[in-house]
């Protein structure tokens, strides 16, 4: 028979281990109320971190937009960015626009990674309002695929650097009968 103190310590150890696991893998478990898939993407304007010019989501009407929430301290975020750079190059002329939204506390860290990874699409800083517009962003990376009509077609929690996501992008890029964003 186990001592009650030993059993209590063991339960505490299990609880702490589970807590560390959940914190280390937030994109796997962080589900929050989100904007509804098949609803209009909330519009926003934020300054670019590279040249401070305003970036308006509505300016991309008629394009397929991939919104990618990321941070410089997020390993899976940094791992998927090279694939996003490839997609931006490959599908730009077909109407793809990737937009990075950094969840960093300051633009300095994000800007450093923009240069290190040769990010070829606009990057803006998030703020609490923008995060809430998209249902609250608790785990990273989180991405939203928006069609040419400005309708959210998919929310991705976790990395999107895979062939399935690329197939979805290509499918939306081929759809040409879309109405412009309202």
TAGIUR-V959548 format. One record per residue. N is the residue number from 1. PHI is phi in whole degrees, 0 to 359 (999 if undefined). Layout:
n: (N/N)
phi: (PHI/PHI)
//
This chain:
n: (1/2/3/4/5/6/7/8/9/10/11/12/13/14/15/16/17/18/19/20/21/22/23/24/25/26/27/28/29/30/31/32/33/34/35/36/37/38/39/40/41/42/43/44/45/46/47/48/49/50/51/52/53/54/55/56/57/58/59/60/61/62/63/64/65/66/67/68/69/70/71/72/73/74/75/76/77/78/79/80/81/82/83/84/85/86/87/88/89/90/91/92/93/94/95/96/97/98/99/100/101/102/103/104/105/106/107/108/109/110/111/112/113/114/115/116/117/118/119/120/121/122/123/124/125/126/127/128/129/130/131/132/133/134/135/136/137/138/139/140/141/142/143/144/145/146/147/148/149/150/151/152/153/154/155/156/157/158/159/160/161/162/163/164/165/166/167/168/169/170/171/172/173/174/175/176/177/178/179/180/181/182)
phi: (999/279/289/302/293/294/295/297/295/296/296/297/299/297/295/295/299/297/296/297/299/295/288/284/233/295/292/284/247/282/244/224/297/231/298/286/298/76/246/295/291/298/282/202/227/220/284/296/281/271/229/66/291/293/248/255/301/298/294/263/302/88/249/274/244/247/273/237/277/211/208/292/268/260/304/298/296/294/292/273/300/304/290/295/298/299/298/298/294/291/246/307/290/268/109/272/228/269/228/273/234/279/261/296/287/221/286/301/295/296/297/302/285/302/287/300/263/51/296/250/223/297/231/236/269/278/211/303/295/296/301/292/304/258/88/85/251/257/242/231/283/227/227/234/259/244/280/297/271/84/256/292/262/198/247/245/256/110/296/243/281/216/291/297/296/298/298/295/302/299/301/293/294/282/287/250/268/284/279/294/301/286)
//
